[in-house]
Every structure is written in structure tokens, then in C-alpha cells.
């Protein structure tokens, strides 16, 4: 799934948020199927900082959920750091309600999990009106906290893998609002991939338009004209400029493809700022 040059360097260090049992740890196994040193880190920002500083060769972060959409923190960390996307993988996500022992939902008073997981299990939380939802750094951290406290009234939304790892009971399985949920994870590093082996590639980039009518339409028109699939377009606020926005996007193709190069050149000429976040092979599971 990654560039072959990496596989020949021996052990590769990969940072991910959380601890063993986190969904990001499973994504590391997919993105780096060869021998890798997995380094758990306390937060998304810690992963980005470690990758930018060279403390780890790669970082792995979630960037998009099929249910809740883009992961804003990952988008902003990429924009604010000298990092590029080097690979992606898509994992099915199955949420479970786990705790120290089997109890009824009425007995649970606190539910710990990552905000994205809480957002994807609204029906479960609505069925527990007496329970308070508390955010955790990752779903695995939530499971570890619940295991450490050992209180039957406190539960976590986490993976089955995390439940087994921390000796927790699965109170209810598949508690997500939708039967099929997927999260796209990306690997990040300080280098940009220039290889273009494989059939399908993606290129991530960001741009800022003038603040005037039709500016966004003019900016993305070259992709329609060159028949390039723009698979994602996300608006994010620019903190230094209130009520101004940048656009993060992903297209199907590689910058070395003539049509993609021409479209990006047209985009650059029509925007105030443009930055490419890297190119990488598209995961086959869409």
C-alpha cells in the first residue's frame, strides 16, 4: 500500500493517535503491512508534530467518515504543517458499547468515546437519556479509562478489539446509527510522492478564492472542462481572516498527468493561493 522505497529501509516508525486498540492502529496495519514500529501518541496534533519533526517517519490520522464527513482537525493540521499525504486506506468501523460488566442501558450514567464515535451513535445515546457523553482522545482511550475505573455505570463506545484488549464486556454490539460505516485514514510525512505506479491515484490540494460572486465556480470550472473527477470539496474557515474560507479538495488523478497538470495550472491562475497536499494511490475499497 506504500511506496516500495519505504519497505526496503527496514523498520519504519509510524505514529498514530491513541493506544493499541484504536481504529488508527488498525489503519497502520493496513497502510504498513511490512515490519513497522508503531508509536502511540496522545493526540492528533502530537502525531502531526512528530511527523513534521522527524520523530517518526510517518503519521496516520483519520480524515473522513462515511457518516459524519470530513475530520476537521486532520484537515487543519495538514494545512498548518509541512506535511503531505502519502497513502490512504478505508476501514469498516463497528462500534460497540463496552463496560466492566453486563448491565442494562438504564444503569449507565456516563459514556466515554471520541466525539466522532459519539456523533455516529446518536440513536444509542438517545436511548440513554440519563447518561452523560464525555469526549475522549480516541475510542481506545475511552475503553482504557472505563477499564481503569471499573465502574459498572460508566461505559465506552469502542471497537471489539479494544474491548478484548482491556478486558471489557460487550454490552451491545453494532451500536452505530447505520449498519455500514467507513473511515478513511491517511498516512502523512514530510515528503511528497512522485511515483505514479498503479491504476488510480488521488491528489489532495487546498486553495483560497477571491471573496466575490462566482469565484468558487470559476476556480473549479477547469476540472469539469478537463473531465477530472473532483471527489471531495470541503470548506474550512481561515482563523486569521474572519468569515473567509479556504477549500480543501481531492481529485482523481496524478499531477504528472497532462490533464491534471493543466487543470491545476488553471486553478492556480484563478485563485489567491493554492497548495498541493500530495498524491497517493486510491484505496480500492470505496
FIPAZA-528460 format. One record per atom (N, C-alpha, C, CB): x, y, z; residue in one letter. Coordinates in steps of 0.001 Angstrom, whole numbers, padded with zeros to 6 digits, always signed. Each point is the difference from the previous one (the first is absolute). Glycine has a CB too. Layout:
% residues N
XYZa/...
***
This chain:
% residues 286
+000830-001194+000000x/-000830+001194+000000x/+000872+001256+000000x/-001815-001256+001214x/+003105+001093-000778x/+000876+001162+000024x/+001117-000133-001020x/-000533+000327+002410x/+001308+000757-002565x/+001050-000022-001008x/+001035-001051+000362x/-000377+002437-000500x/+000903-003088-000526x/+000907-001118+000224x/+001311+000447+000621x/-001042-001167-001920x/+001415+002430+001720x/+001237+000477+000616x/-000076-000103+001505x/+000364+001541-001915x/-001543-001314+002487x/-000154-000067+001445x/+000193-001419+000507x/-001562+001941-000094x/+001094-002922-000664x/+000064-001373+000470x/+001431-000510+000046x/-002272-000385-000930x/+003175+001032+000230x/+001375-000473-000055x/+000895+000655+001037x/-000333-000418-002400x/-000225+001288+003220x/+000816+000688+000985x/+000011-000725+001343x/-000508+002141-001161x/-000116-003305+001229x/-000086-000689+001263x/-001209+000500+000767x/+002489-000310+000046x/-002363+000325+001272x/-001104+000409+000847x/-000331+001474-000211x/+000661-001740+001676x/-001923+002016-001883x/-000480+001358-000211x/-000814+000420+001209x/-000026-000314-002511x/+000299+001485+003058x/-000743+000478+001163x/-001244+000746-000463x/+002128+000166+001349x/-003268-000515-000746x/-001285+000563-000389x/-000745+000453+001252x/-000095-001484-002054x/-000234+002767+002126x/-000743+000520+001133x/-001489+000013-000272x/+001963+001376+000617x/-002756-001652+000409x/-001458+000035-000143x/-000603+000501+001307x/+000033-001912-001681x/-001233+002487+001642x/-000600+000534+001219x/-000671-001091+000831x/-000341+002169-001179x/+000581-002123+002478x/-000652-000944+000885x/+000945-001071+000491x/-002109+000440-001181x/+001595-001626+001269x/+000760-001140+000499x/-000452-001247-000741x/+000272+001078+002277x/+000360-002217-001953x/-000386-001234-000676x/-001489-000245+000210x/+002323-000957+000307x/-002999+000565-001370x/-001443-000166+000047x/-000735+001131-000678x/+000278-001247+002093x/+000439+002355-002402x/-000626+001119-000714x/-000200-000386-001466x/+001070+001682+001581x/-002076-001088-002209x/-000218-000257-001422x/+001224+000419-000815x/-002479+000327+000320x/+003172+000722+000135x/+001191+000455-000725x/+001106-001048+000024x/-000592+002356+000572x/+000657-003147+000497x/+000999-001073+000058x/-000299-001055-001054x/+000334+000413+002457x/-001614-000723-002651x/-000379-000955-001047x/+000326+000569-001376x/-001830-000915+001470x/+001654+002238-001633x/+000339+000633-001277x/+001496-000088-000267x/-001948+001555+000255x/+002759-001453+000793x/+001452-000143-000173x/+000347-001377-000554x/+000382+001606+001892x/-001075-002625-001389x/+000262-001359-000486x/-000310-000127-001488x/-000516-000892+002282x/-000517+001610-002739x/-000366-000041-001414x/+000965+000802-000858x/-002376-000280+000666x/+002756+001457-000183x/+000859+000880-000785x/+001452-000473-000024x/-001520+001880+000573x/+001940-002556+000493x/+001386-000460+000106x/+000007-001488+000335x/+000775+002302+000743x/-001086-003158-001725x/-000090-001436+000265x/+001348-000651+000252x/-002017-000035-001399x/+003093+000732+001094x/+001328-000518+000300x/+000353+000379+001433x/+000708+000170-002439x/+000489-000578+002891x/+000426+000262+001380x/+000057+001505+000251x/+001326-002154+000031x/-002044+002608+000986x/-000009+001418+000350x/-000047+000142+001512x/-001155+000587-002169x/+001800+000446+002660x/-000064+000318+001426x/-001158+000967+000204x/+002513-000354+000317x/-003591-000107+000291x/-001154+000848+000231x/+000190+000778+001297x/-001486-001613-001249x/+001311+002934+001152x/+000253+000894+001140x/-001308+000672+000404x/+002394+000401-000757x/-003009-000809+001870x/-001229+000666+000445x/+000308+001393+000537x/-001021-002232+000543x/+000191+003198-000923x/+000195+001384+000421x/-001314+000536+000562x/+001814+000348-001747x/-001758+000673+002614x/-001192+000389+000759x/-001081+000736-000770x/+001489+000100+001883x/-001197+000419-003070x/-001002+000809-000698x/+000303+000076-001485x/-000367+001333+002080x/-000609-000808-002841x/+000206+000227-001430x/+001166+000958-000213x/-002449-000402-000445x/+002472+001498+001212x/+001054+001006-000181x/+001371-000572+000343x/-001655+001807+000524x/+001715-002708+000452x/+001281-000615+000342x/+000522-000854-001149x/-000659+000005+002414x/-000241-000664-003136x/+000399-000793-001166x/+000575+000911-001082x/-001778-001714+000527x/+001079+002815-000815x/+000474+000934-001024x/+001340+000615+000396x/-002377+000492-000633x/+002524-000125+001886x/+001254+000605+000464x/+001153-000987-000080x/-001301+001494+001514x/+001052-002752-001143x/+001057-001005-000048x/+000434-000281-001436x/-000902-001012+002104x/-000069+000939-003024x/+000341-000232-001406x/+000753+001187-000584x/-002019-001459-000236x/+001600+002681+000577x/+000667+001195-000524x/+001413+000128+000543x/-002216+001124-000201x/+002421-001525+001448x/+001319+000115+000619x/+000918-001159-000351x/-001061+001249+001845x/+000529-002302-002455x/+000810-001156-000343x/+000139-000992+001134x/+001207+001434-001568x/-001961-001258+002662x/+000041-000966+001095x/-000546-001350-000445x/-000247+001868+001648x/-000698-001840-002586x/-000481-001213-000672x/+000066+000268-001497x/-001538-000657+001952x/+001678-000401-002743x/+000083+000180-001452x/-001353+000317-000620x/+001929-001561-000026x/-002980+000979+000610x/-001350+000218-000492x/-000943+000193+001177x/+000483-001369-002062x/-001579+002042+001787x/-001115+000044+000933x/-001225-000549-000685x/+000974+001983+001197x/-001937-002440-000416x/-001264-000500-000543x/-001138+000676+000744x/+001038-002234-000625x/-001971+002833-000137x/-001126+000716+000589x/-001280-000291-000781x/+001558+001808+000812x/-002700-001803-000145x/-001268-000085-000734x/-000294+001337-000659x/-000871-001747+001602x/+000335+001719-002814x/-000261+001251-000704x/-001442+000124-000484x/+002377+000001-000686x/-003116-001125+000628x/-001371+000084-000500x/-000817-001188+000482x/+000803+001254-002015x/-002024-000976+002439x/-000952-001034+000387x/-001125-000047-001027x/+000563+000308+002454x/-001001-001516-002778x/-001105-000122-000950x/-001316+000494+000599x/+001168-001945-001052x/-001213+002134+002368x/-001214+000470+000662x/+000072+001474+000383x/-000336-002303+000848x/+001426+002701-000179x/+000079+001370+000513x/+000831+000924-000882x/-000255-000935+002273x/+000824+000406-003375x/+000714+000865-000936x/+001455+000226+000367x/-002145+001089-000457x/+002724+000028+000008x/+001427+000253+000209x/+000347+000183+001468x/+000082+001040-002245x/+001126-001479+002606x/+000516+000213+001351x/+000728+001345-000010x/+000231-002527+000468x/-000876+003533+000097x/+000500+001378-000105x/+001399+000151+000580x/-002347+000804+000127x/+002616-001464+001001x/+001310+000168+000639x/+001130-000474-000902x/-001084-000285+002226x/+000893-000830-002912x/+001047-000497-000895x/+000209+000953-001175x/-000565-002358+000660x/-000527+002874-001226x/+000120+000969-001091x/+000809+001217+000449x/-002206-000778-000939x/+001916+001291+002121x/+000686+001200+000475x/+001461-000276+000336x/-002171+000836+000884x/+002463-002013-000338x/+001390-000348+000308x/+000831-000102-001275x/-000767-001223+002055x/+000200+000659-003107x/+000719-000074-001273x/+000270+001396-000551x/-001066-002223-000470x/+000076+003089+000560x/+000142+001348-000544x/+001053+000805+000753x/-002389-000078-000709x/+002498-000157+002012x/+000901+000800+000842x/+001375-000615+000176x/-001991+000819+001172x/+002299-001922-001856x/+001280-000676+000199x/+000650-000320-001341x/-000839-000968+002162x/+002146+000701-002161x/+000702-000336-001253x/-000123-001478-000336x/+001601+001859+000435x/-002818-002367-000448x/-000220-001428-000195x/-000791-000260-001270x/+000066-000337+002470x/+000110-000856-003012x/-000726-000420-001200x/-000629-001361+000252x/+001570+001312-001491x/-002660-001583+000780x/-000634-001313+000068x/+000753-000954-000928x/-002269+001037+000540x/+002614-002222-000015x/+000760-000967-000795x/-000773-001289-000267x/+002070+000959+000966x/-003201-001157-000302x/-000780-001217-000219x/-001348+000114+000689x/+002108-001351-000178x/-003014+000459-000195x/-001315-000039+000644x/-000477-001431+000115x/-000547+002274-000897x/-000308-002506+001876x/-000683-001272+000122x/-001377+000257+000591x/+002190-001257+000283x/-003145+000433-000640x/-001373+000134+000482x/-000337-001219+000841x/-000669+001376-002023x/+000232-001144+003257x/-000325-001092+000907x/-001485+000018+000367x/+002346+000068+000896x/-002973-001239-000854x/-001361-000066+000559x/+000077+000228+001503x/-000759-001605-001820x/-000159+002385+002341x/+000003+000338+001418x/-001234-000605+000657x/+001274+002144-000449x/-001052-002979+001457x/-001090-000588+000771x/+000144+000455+001443x/-000141-002017-001545x/-000826+002774+002004x/+000027+000504+001369x/-000714-000965+000934x/+000071+002358-000856x/+000478-002539+002044x/-000623-000812+001040x/-000099+000820+001280x/+000901-002129-001036x/-001928+001877+001813x/-000107+000578+001335x/+000635-000993+000955x/-002133+001305-000561x/+003193-000885+001248x/+000769-000926+000832x/+000110+000548+001418x/+001298-000787-002018x/-001145-000124+002972x/+000119+000397+001398x/+000604-001107+000834x/-001958+001497-000274x/+002156-001243+001569x/+000613-001002+000879x/-000839-001270+000140x/+001071+001868+001227x/-002395-001740-001338x/-000877-001169+000124x/-001291+000247-000749x/+000999-000568+002231x/-001770-000488-002424x/-001268+000113-000715x/-001028+000708+000880x/+000511-002105-001305x/-001035+003217+000811x/-001027+000751+000715x/-001055+000442-001017x/+001670+000794+001776x/-002816-000347-001277x/-001020+000536-000884x/+000336+001447-000350x/-001733-001545+001001x/+001173+002024-002097x/+000271+001374-000411x/-000465+001002+001047x/-000208-000710-002376x/-000829+000383+003098x/-000528+000912+001012x/+000983+000232+001147x/-002286-000772-000599x/+003205-000164+000792x/+000949+000116+001107x/+001227+000835-000348x/-000790-002204+000786x/+000978+002505-002063x/+001199+000730-000434x/-000221+001499+000174x/+000568-001828-001655x/+000405+002495+002277x/-000101+001429+000260x/+001001+000824-000807x/-000803-000562+002273x/+001874-000052-002726x/+001032+000715-000760x/+000438-000869-001174x/+000784+001233+002081x/-000649-000612-003257x/+000512-000689-001179x/+001205+000773-000525x/-002308-000912-000576x/+003451+000255+000522x/+001233+000613-000481x/+000260-000434-001439x/+000936+000056+002348x/-000463+000861-003191x/+000453-000369-001338x/+000548+001227-000717x/-001697-001862-000098x/+002272+001618-001072x/+000436+001105-000844x/-001233+000721-000542x/+002142-001228-000621x/-002074+002562+000459x/-001175+000742-000483x/-000601-000551-001283x/+000968+001981+001065x/-000133-002447-001997x/-000528-000541-001252x/-000824-001255+000262x/+001967+000945-001241x/-001511-001801+002150x/-000751-001213+000320x/-001306+000345+000707x/+002150-001286+000168x/-002112+002261+000722x/-001233+000435+000663x/-001003+000517-001030x/+001306+000579+002080x/-000806+000140-003067x/-000870+000564-001027x/-000612-001092-000874x/+001390+002080+000008x/-000691-003187-000151x/-000477-001094-000847x/-000907-000977+000754x/+002090+000228-001336x/-002299+000017+002627x/-000837-000893+000824x/-001087+000801+000706x/+001951-001564+000337x/-002589+002468-001067x/-001004+000871+000606x/-001217-000772+000489x/+000784+001828-001480x/-001195-002842+000746x/-001171-000772+000409x/+000243-000717+001323x/-000617-000294-002406x/+001812-000235+002588x/+000344-000653+001260x/-000056+001004+001144x/+001455-001647-001226x/-000835+002810+001033x/+000031+001007+001061x/-001402+000516+000309x/+002316+000650-000705x/-003163-000558-000326x/-001379+000441+000227x/-000768-001016+000835x/+000052+001246-002170x/+000327-002512+002086x/-000647-001046+000789x/+000492-000022+001438x/-000260-001328-002075x/+001269+002177+002386x/+000534+000090+001364x/-000049+001461+000456x/+001517-002018-000386x/-002707+002576+000567x/-000111+001425+000330x/+000623+000379+001329x/-002054+000020-001318x/+002281-000994+002192x/+000603+000297+001309x/+001520-000085-000036x/-002058-000872+001092x/+002619+000534-002232x/+001452-000135-000121x/+000612+001262-000601x/-000254-002487-000260x/+001418+002861+000753x/+000739+001151-000496x/+001121-000474-000912x/-000558+001316+002079x/+000678-000723-003264x/+001073-000353-000940x/+001233+000844+000296x/-001692-000642-001772x/+002832+000005+001897x/+001259+000689+000288x/+001006-000356-001086x/-000458-000026+002504x/+001067+001050-003089x/+000943-000206-001099x/+001334-000539+000502x/-001113+001844-001262x/+001693-002735+000469x/+001334-000542+000255x/+000868+000229-001219x/-000930-001737+001571x/+002239+001620-001395x/+000925+000251-001106x/-000220-000984-001136x/+001666+000905+001619x/-001916-002168-001297x/-000304-001030-000996x/-000965-000992+000633x/+002270+000271-001137x/-002845-001141+000320x/-000889-001028+000539x/+000774-000968+000895x/-001467+000201-002038x/+002723-000479+001704x/+000804-000894+000824x/+000306+000632+001349x/+000991-000997-002066x/-000735+002309+002084x/+000210+000696+001275x/-001257-000096+000859x/+001637+001582-001096x/-002802-001453+000459x/-001253-000105+000739x/-000127-001383+000637x/-001073+001660-001565x/+001396-002703+000818x/-000070-001362+000535x/+000980-000183+001151x/-000693-000844-002254x/+001898+001368+002100x/+001000-000128+001059x/-000440+000733+001266x/+001792-000192-001743x/-002397+001366+001601x/-000474+000758+001158x/-001086-000766+000738x/+000561+002140-001170x/-001497-002702+000417x/-001098-000750+000610x/+000544-001245+000715x/-001592+000841-001789x/+002555-001511+001189x/+000587-001185+000632x/+000726+000373+001284x/+000238-001076-002247x/+000465+002212+002218x/+000754+000430+001182x/-000944+000373+001150x/+001850+000825-001501x/-002969-000148+001187x/-000934+000406+001054x/-000791-001186+000536x/-000166+002252-001059x/-000221-003168+000166x/-000695-001197+000435x/-001374+000236+000585x/+002191-000932+000400x/-002854+002002-000805x/-001329+000310+000520x/-001057-000490-000986x/+000903+002014+001244x/-001830-002856-000809x/-001026-000524-000913x/-000857+001086-000636x/-000036-002047+001373x/-000078+003206-000727x/-000837+001074-000527x/+000719+000828-001065x/-001172+000075+002195x/+002447-000364-002442x/+000754+000736-001016x/+000387-000960-001123x/+000881+001633+001740x/-001200-001245-002970x/+000259-000847-001160x/+000735+000801-001066x/-002053-001379+000500x/+002435+000700-001551x/+000705+000646-001108x/-000547-000516-001317x/+002073+000266+001405x/-001999+000569-002418x/-000252-000439-001371x/+001371-000216-000631x/-002245+001272-000190x/+002531-002501-000155x/+001324-000354-000500x/-000122-001226-000901x/+001111+000957+002075x/+000030-001418-002558x/+000013-001165-000885x/+000021-001289+000809x/+001189+001342-001753x/-001574-002427+001093x/+000083-001309+000643x/+001438-000332+000362x/-002017-000754-001275x/+002939+001202+000436x/+001431-000218+000254x/+000420+000677+001297x/+000432-000148-002471x/-000895+001381+002692x/+000342+000720+001227x/-000627-000674+001213x/+000170+002136-001299x/-001400-002644+001150x/-000666-000672+001119x/+000802-001223+000443x/-002238+000808-000836x/+002690-001604-000111x/+000789-001186+000334x/+001331+000395+000621x/-001097-001256-001868x/+001704+002307+001317x/+001314+000419+000470x/-000041+000452+001459x/+000577+000672-002338x/-001653+000007+002727x/-000076+000559+001355x/-000937-000795+000910x/+000476+002242-000973x/-000841-003438+000553x/-000767-000887+000850x/-001404+000481+000308x/+002124-000686+000949x/-002775+001329-001909x/-001340+000527+000199x/-001058-000917-000616x/+000952+002316+000022x/-002161-002179+000466x/-001132-000761-000507x/-000728+000804-001077x/-000236-001176+002226x/-000162+000516-003281x/-000798+000667-001030x/-001458-000003+000458x/+001617-000703-001858x/-002088+001887+002265x/-001369+000139+000475x/-000974-000085-001172x/+000793+001415+001928x/-000450-000719-003010x/-000769-000079-001244x/+000964+000147-001169x/-002083+000952+001115x/+001898-001750-002148x/+000836+000092-001189x/-000695+000751-001112x/+001086-002129+000635x/-000298+002644-001559x/-000533+000723-001163x/-000993+001090+000415x/+000314-002071-001380x/+000166+003026+002175x/-000883+001047+000518x/+000017+001257-000869x/+000382-000899+002292x/+000290+000855-003426x/-000005+001141-000906x/-001371+000223-000600x/+002390-000418-000501x/-002659+001647+000102x/-001311+000338-000563x/-000253-000686-001329x/+000132+002182+001153x/+000926-002533-001869x/-000146-000616-001318x/+000791-001303-000038x/-000315+002268-001085x/-000202-003296+000405x/+000676-001299-000007x/+001353+000021-000697x/-002229-001039+000036x/+002397+001926-001015x/+001285+000084-000702x/+000609+001373+000219x/-000782-001653-001735x/+001903+001683+002414x/+000717+001253+000253x/+001468-000227-000312x/-001660+000714+001791x/+002260+000260-002433x/+001402-000112-000384x/+000732+001287+000373x/-000595-001579-001891x/+001877+001435+002184x/+000849+001165+000255x/+001228-000094-000899x/-000813+000179+002409x/+001124+000938-003041x/+001195+000065-000842x/+001150+000557+000836x/-001398+000325-002111x/+002497-001056+002132x/+001203+000402+000718x/+001081+000343-001018x/-000601-001466+001989x/+001468+002404-001636x/+001108+000357-000872x/+001318-000090+000765x/-001514+001506-001341x/+002555-001843+000622x/+001349+000100+000543x/+000587+001330-000435x/+000309-002521-000032x/+000452+003137+000924x/+000570+001317-000265x/+001506-000024+000257x/-002190+001103+000619x/+002914-000295-001366x/+001452+000066+000139x/+000479+001345-000539x/+000215-002530-000210x/+001065+002792+000364x/+000565+001278-000451x/+000393-000018-001468x/+000815+000375+002304x/-000969-001510-002977x/+000348-000069-001418x/-001252-000181-000845x/+002241-000965+000584x/-002149+001357-001836x/-001074-000169-000971x/+000368-001145-000935x/-000621+002463+000135x/-000313-003364-000367x/+000264-001116-000899x/-000047+000464-001451x/-000966-001597+001685x/+001968+001193-002448x/+000067+000338-001417x/-000220-001217-000884x/+001557+001850+000562x/-001573-003051+000048x/-000251-001189-000806x/-001461-000026-000403x/+001841-001262+001170x/-002136+000548-002231x/-001389-000056-000482x/-000360-001401-000466x/+000145+002403-000678x/+000412-003433+001361x/-000353-001375-000341x/-001444-000274+000395x/+002394-000727+000298x/-003054-000136-001020x/-001373-000368+000348x/-001008+000681-000902x/+000719-000331+002348x/-001965-000126-002243x/-001041+000473-000897x/-000657+001295+000462x/-000384-002350-000615x/+000094+002455+001916x/-000780+001129+000493x/+000770+000752+001072x/-002119-001226-000523x/+002273+002516+000278x/+000673+000858+000972x/-000921+001141+000381x/+002256-000600-000942x/-001975+001169+002086x/-000728+001175+000466x/+000996+001103+000339x/-001882-001447+000893x/+001443+002664-001043x/+000821+001157+000347x/-000816+000911+000904x/+001299-000148-002183x/-000727+000472+003331x/-000659+000888+000957x/+000617+001391-000105x/-000495-001942+001558x/-000343+002960-001482x/+000499+001373-000122x/-000952+000947+000718x/+001109-000538-002211x/-000674+001777+002371x/-000806+001026+000664x/+000150+001303-000761x/+000271-001125+002252x/-001337+001942-002249x/+000098+001290-000693x/-000895+001031+000681x/+000505-001179-002176x/-000189+002439+001935x/-000764+001131+000534x/-000399+000877-001181x/+001232-000059+002249x/-002510+000392-002339x/-000494+000823-001105x/-000153+001452+000434x/-001187-001993-000950x/+000976+002868-000013x/-000408+001363+000307x/-001397-000024+000604x/+001437+000917-001873x/-001722+000063+002696x/-001309+000064+000661x/-000956+000798-000884x/+001070-000151+002311x/-001561-000513-003359x/-000905+000667-000930x/-000910-001034-000651x/+001701+001823-000424x/-002862-001405-000099x/-000941-000949-000586x/+000624-000803-001146x/-001856+001540+000648x/+001609-002836-000628x/+000463-000867-001082x/+001437-000454+000108x/-001610+001141-001386x/+002326-000711+002442x/+001429-000330+000097x/+000229-001501+000114x/+000397+002207+001086x/-001209-002897-000282x/+000178-001440+000154x/-000324-000724-001310x/-000564+000190+002453x/-000504+000225-003114x/-000371-000627-001272x/+001124+000159-001021x/-002434+000453+000475x/+003007+000738-000553x/+001099+000230-000946x/+001213-000846+000351x/-000826+002327-000375x/+001078-002516+001685x/+001185-000742+000427x/-000081-001468-000384x/+000266+001596+001881x/-001448-002205-001730x/-000096-001444-000236x/-000462-000336-001422x/-000493-000287+002427x/+000167+001295-003232x/-000427-000253-001379x/+001012-000805-000803x/-001273+002111+000105x/+002604-001905+000056x/+000957-000781-000797x/-000119-001508+000200x/+001519+001936+000134x/-001970-002377+001034x/-000101-001444+000221x/-001128-000598-000843x/+000895+000295+002338x/-001994+000423-002470x/-001074-000468-000874x/+000450+000036-001458x/-001721+000820+001649x/+002415+000246-002025x/+000434+000148-001396x/+000989-001103-000383x/-000348+002491+000161x/+001227-002871+000771x/+000989-001044-000268x/-000523-001392+000373x/+001812+001685+000392x/-003101-001760+000008x/-000636-001266+000348x/+000768-000734+001096x/-000885-000151-002329x/+001200+000894+003401x/+000678-000553+001167x/-001006-000091+001145x/+002242+000962-000741x/-002296-002115+001377x/-000948-000214+001084x/+000508+000657+001272x/-000748-002158-001045x/+000000+003144+001551x/+000311+000634+001274x/-000790-000757+001064x/+000438+002306-001070x/+000246-003183+001802x/-000704-000938+000869x/-000304+000571+001377x/+001111-001823-001226x/-000475+002932+001585x/-000302+000616+001295x/+000273+001497-000074x/+000566-002150+001211x/-001442+002928-000573x/+000186+001448+000095x/-000516+000432+001364x/-000226+000334-002529x/+001112+000157+003376x/-000320+000342+001384x/+000379+001456+000255x/+000358-002402+000740x/-001248+003155-000136x/+000333+001376+000377x/+000410+000036+001460x/-001605+000920-001713x/+002668-000152+001999x/+000494+000163+001363x/+000273+001481+000245x/+001013-002334-000004x/-001383+002854+001187x/+000248+001412+000285x/+001488+000306+000114x/-002194+000099+001166x/+002544+001130-001529x/+001378+000474+000148x/+000048+000835+001281x/+000427+000008-002545x/+000190-000512+003626x/-000066+000682+001300x/+000480+001445-000033x/+000331-002201+001036x/+000689+002486-001844x/+000551+001359-000044x/-000899+000962-000770x/+002285-000980+000140x/-003271+000466-000858x/-000893+000844-000800x/-001445-000412+000276x/+001775+000297-001806x/-002414+000322+002805x/-001362-000394+000352x/-000954+000039-001192x/+000430+000859+002288x/-001234-001932-002392x/-001025-000156-001039x/+000600-000197-001391x/-001514+001407+001382x/+002793-001770-001436x/+000621-000403-001259x/+000317-001486+000079x/+000974+002322-000374x/-000987-002982-000769x/+000143-001454-000004x/+001013-000456-001045x/-002363-000208+000787x/+002992-000915-000476x/+000806-000702-000992x/-000772-001255-000399x/+002209+000902+000955x/-001776-001518-002047x/-000649-001214-000473x/+001039-001107-000121x/-001750+001348-001236x/+001527-002440+001947x/+000838-001188-000109x/-000693-000966-000955x/+000945+000303+002360x/-000184-000884-003276x/-000606-000822-001044x/+000878-001207-000311x/-001111+002037-000960x/+000475-003034+000336x/+000697-001195-000474x/-000500-000294-001401x/+000272-000933+002356x/+000632+000676-003271x/-000384-000362-001365x/+000545-001369-000359x/-000045+002417-000644x/-000598-003039-000329x/+000474-001271-000538x/+001065+000302-001045x/-002242-001143+000432x/+003466+000649-000189x/+001072+000227-000960x/+001296+000377+000691x/-001690+000705-001674x/+002738-000555+000884x/+001348+000292+000488x/+000490+001294-000638x/+000486-002468+000327x/+000231+003320+000402x/+000473+001280-000567x/+000879-000152-001231x/-000118+000913+002273x/+000728-002101-002461x/+000815-000205-001187x/-000840-000338-001229x/+001844-000759+001480x/-003141+000471-001272x/-000888-000196-001143x/-000194+001348-000697x/-001184-001958+001143x/+001312+002028-002455x/-000108+001291-000694x/-001299+000749+000288x/+001421-000965-001767x/-002560+000257+001797x/-001269+000700+000219x/-000100+000519+001430x/-001084-001446-001737x/+001602+000688+002694x/-000024+000455+001393x/+000928+001196+000168x/-000515-002340+000795x/+001688+002267-001407x/+000930+001122+000085x/-000611+001256-000601x/+001925-001593-000106x/-002623+001454-001025x/-000630+001157-000638x/-001118+000571+000868x/+000567-000957-002244x/-001371+000066+002864x/-001102+000468+000840x/+000516+000718+001234x/-001407-001885-000823x/+002476+001361+001444x/+000562+000649+001185x/+000621+001346-000365x/+000430-002254+001030x/+000163+002333-002223x/+000555+001288-000441x/-001113+001022-000192x/+001911-001190-001121x/-003045+000758+000556x/-001143+000903-000154x/-000533+000434+001366x/-000586-001114-002183x/+000522+000171+003113x/-000460+000327+001344x/+000909+001032+000653x/-000979-002293+000208x/+002286+002099-000339x/+000959+000935+000594x/-000190+001408-000547x/+001623-001879+000289x/-001925+001981-001574x/-000166+001319-000621x/-001285+000690+000442x/+001297-000822-001956x/-002244+000061+002511x/-001303+000556+000351x/-000201+000165+001511x/-000885-001043-002068x/+001894+000749+002873x/-000147+000039+001453x/+001088+000864+000628x/-001042-002285-000044x/+000806+002651+001297x/+000983+000803+000740x/+001157-000851+000493x/-001823+001550+000689x/+001541-002789-000376x/+001014-000893+000558x/-000387-001434-000301x/+000551+001650+001830x/+000450-002490-002130x/-000253-001416-000212x/+001163-000803+000551x/-001383+000495-002048x/+001069-001631+002641x/+001046-000872+000541x/-000400-001446-000229x/+000637+001720+001745x/+000291-002536-002236x/-000238-001427-000206x/+000460-000745+001245x/+000280+000221-002521x/-001157-001086+003051x/+000305-000758+001211x/+000600-001371-000292x/-001846+001207+001115x/+002004-001546-002389x/+000614-001274-000322x/-000878-000882-000865x/+001223+000161+002118x/-000603-001186-002709x/-000691-000986-000821x/+000256-001380+000570x/+000200+001458-002048x/-001170-002350+001857x/+000085-001311+000632x/-000947-000962-000713x/+000608+001051+002228x/-000343-002354-002166x/-000892-000974-000627x/-001352-000016+000698x/+001979-001385-000672x/-003039+001320-000116x/-001339-000069+000574x/-000257-001385+000555x/-000806+001748-001599x/+000195-001808+002778x/-000378-001285+000576x/-001066-000628-000879x/+000559+000788+002340x/-000448-002073-002601x/-000956-000652-000879x/-001374-000172+000605x/+001892-001146-001005x/-002003+001268+002345x/-001308-000204+000639x/-000694+001340+000140x/+000841-002029+001252x/-001782+002341-002114x/-000729+001264+000063x/-001453-000282+000282x/+001607+001087-001589x/
***
